[in-house]
Amino acid sequence: MKNLNQLLIVMFMACLWTANSSAQVVTGKVVDNNNQPLVGASIYEEGNLSNGTITDANGSFSLTVPSLNARLVCSFIGYKSQTISLENFEAITVKMEAGQLLDDVVVTARKTEESAQDVPMSITALDARVLARRGVIDIEGITLNTPSFSLDNFGGTKVRPAIRGLGSENTSPGQDFSTGVFYDGIYMSTNGLAAVDVYDMERVETLKGPQGALWGKNVIGGGINFIPAKPEFSNYGKLSLTGGNYATFGLTGFANLKSSDRLAHRIAFNFRRNGGYAENLTTGDRIDDMQRTSARYYLKAKASDKFTIDFSFDYTGDNNNGKNIQVFEGNQLDEFENAPGYEYLLNTYGGKELGTREEYFEDNEFGERTVFGGRLGLRFDINEKSSLQWITGYRSIEDAFFDTYNQFSTAQFIEAAIATNTEVTSLGIGDETSGNQLSSELRFESESDKSNFIAGLFVGREDGNQDFTFAVRRATPQTDSITGDISATTSETDLVWSPDNISMDLGLFAQYSYDLTEGLNFTAGARFNSNSKEFSNTYGIPAADLEIWSYTGDDSWDAVTWNTALKYNFTKNAMVYGSVATGYKPGGYQVVTTSSVEAASIPLDNETSTSVELGTKLDFKRKTRLNLSLFYTDYAGLQTVFLQPDGSATTSNIESATITGAEVEFIAALSDNLFSEIRYAYINTDVDGLQTGPDMVLNDLELLRVPEHELTANLIYRQRLKKGRLEYSGLYSYRGEMFDNPQNVPTEVRPSVGLIDAYVSYETANLEWNIQLWGKNLSNENYSVNSFGSQGSYSALLGAPRTFGVTISKFFM
């Protein structure tokens, strides 16, 4: 690694002095049919999205291209894109023709820029305009717009994602994700890092199915890649102000600055808060609130025409007063046969449907998170067809939360214990986690007219430690031996697990794509994965200065994964494909709530998967787009958490699981003004071999966090005015019932839900101003984003209620 760094430094110093005399500065202007300037039109070099700019307040642009053989692409929303030759490069005037055509979304799913319609896999890409229109502010917003992708949220700052049913139960540093989350190509190793703040994003890509070669670490079920906007060589910016109900306030913006023809900067920031969707009636605090501050600086430097440097630094800080977790009627086991105290509480104080936004618990509930990250990228263009890239990323996180899994006060628990003459127990969960990670990837890419080749090396290290607390509160009845009167005493016990882990990862990968004949392309790739962990865990009761047990161990795992795909283009806009891909996730160590040292000392086995997918992608004159895919996945060794009778949890490997499904994407420009988008997913899962005890094995189960049916339907209408444009949009998102427990117990089922969002926006003709009236969950549906069974009842973390507001944006040039 040291020699590699020295080589890159030498390359960097050498390229600082490199010059290319063939480079040309191209200037021009972009206008509409009435010769009015179009502000903010995109101009970029064909085949090189990293070399681009936008038009200024006069519709003018300036761009440096490597030679006059280059061609430019001009695009603007609501107009037909144009490709421009550079025969008269000193004074180009581009007249854009109005017309509602579907945008070509360029993705990097295979670590090279290509149209999403050309990638032989199922992929959902949401670009900056879609994210802004739909008000997507976090990873949960991505799930509502992406069928086959789900997650749960706990503490307000942690998530566990799943794609096509392949997710993870990991809450411990000793385990990894089955679905990978990436930020600008850097793997996010913890639940807190995975809760990415969405602002000033170029796009978000969701890659479905195992990524056997290029994406590497633990992308066994699929991956989500958040790609922030990069600096461009022009001066412009944007500022947006948001206000809404529940004391919602937001201020977000960016400034893109050009220091010279070779140096550009982008500074982005985001501040959001709401005053809380619920209230703690004991403390008087608003809860289920949010306050988040984020900022990012991005630098792009062209050291020469062949050597580019980019550097970024980002920060995110969160805090809240705890989440609104409710116990509600429905899905109880045996009508509280073993929990009469909870039955009394629900009948007396609860007994309400899902959606009660109040609680009484006295403990100080909270959530907080601090994230720092940095990224350095170096790209050396060896020639017009080959390049060498090196990407290094560092991230550090500290996060903590404490939440109770009921809404009742201590006094109410005492009352229930006395009334039923039984002990009543409540549970709170606390978590303090800190960690950091450093990863580096060296990648070589070469292409020709018929082929593309990528090969590289990945190394990474993760350090994590945690204090995970089960806060057990008990109200215990006592009968006076003389009077027979019943009273109750309370007690508190904090059970704490403190795992520490160091993970080391190595990957070697290569992928080759070749055009066998005109229209027929074959792709094959493979990756060698090597992973090791040094793990320790301590379990005890700190208040009693009691260490029950401790354990230290280490282990390693390795595997070779691969993928292959064959696609055939009948025409430029019609493609069919078939693919086979394998995935791998290394083993690990038991979840933090393991009750015995014997269980903690048993390493978990690998997870492996093999997935087959058949699909077609059809584009009809860029007016209608239809994408279909059928998939089957054979999964072995899923690391699954389940509760023991004593309330502790155990992790084991499931013997096998199969996943069968279909996805449909239909997008159409119905007219010059009307646009529709429908995405649907059907997924059926079958799980066998969940061993819950020495002689207890469960079969015919469903995977957790995977609904059978998912649907998103969006309709947009655009109305042109003399001095601007109105846009109306409605989005319906449906998600079927899903389990949050691998044993499929009815106390941990999320009911199905359908949500309706809408907005109306007005933007001026020159795009300088935009005003948007928006509403989310307009039918005020009550739904859960995480469920938990306790005492024979159902607890749920509630999703956001009906929210509405206005966002005003100003574009600066």
Beta strands, then each sheet from edge to edge (+ up, - down):
strand 1: 24-31
strand 2: 42-45
strand 3: 48-54
strand 4: 60-65
strand 5: 72-75
strand 6: 82-84
strand 7: 92-95
strand 8: 106-107
strand 9: 114-115
strand 10: 123-127
strand 11: 149-154
strand 12: 158-163
strand 13: 166-167
strand 14: 179-183
strand 15: 186-187
strand 16: 201-208
strand 17: 222-228
strand 18: 236-244
strand 19: 248-260
strand 20: 263-274
strand 21: 278-280
strand 22: 286-287
strand 23: 290-302
strand 24: 307-320
strand 25: 325-328
strand 26: 358-359
strand 27: 366-381
strand 28: 386-404
strand 29: 424-447
strand 30: 451-479
strand 31: 486-497
strand 32: 500-517
strand 33: 520-541
strand 34: 546-571
strand 35: 574-585
strand 36: 607-620
strand 37: 624-636
strand 38: 639-643
strand 39: 649-653
strand 40: 656-669
strand 41: 674-688
strand 42: 690-693
strand 43: 696-698
strand 44: 709-721
strand 45: 724-735
strand 46: 738-739
strand 47: 749-750
strand 48: 753-764
strand 49: 769-776
strand 50: 784-790
strand 51: 793-798
strand 52: 803-812
sheet 1: 4+ 1- 7-
sheet 2: 3+ 2- 5+ 6-
sheet 3: 8+ 9-
sheet 4: 10+ 16- 17+ 14+ 15-
sheet 5: 11+ 12- 13+
sheet 6: 18+ 19- 20+ 23- 24+ 27- 28+ 29- 30+ 31- 33+ 32-
sheet 7: 18+ 52- 49+ 48- 45+ 44- 41+ 40- 37+ 36- 35+ 34-
sheet 8: 22+ 21- 26-
sheet 9: 25+ 51- 50+
sheet 10: 38+ 39-
sheet 11: 42+ 43-
sheet 12: 46+ 47-
end
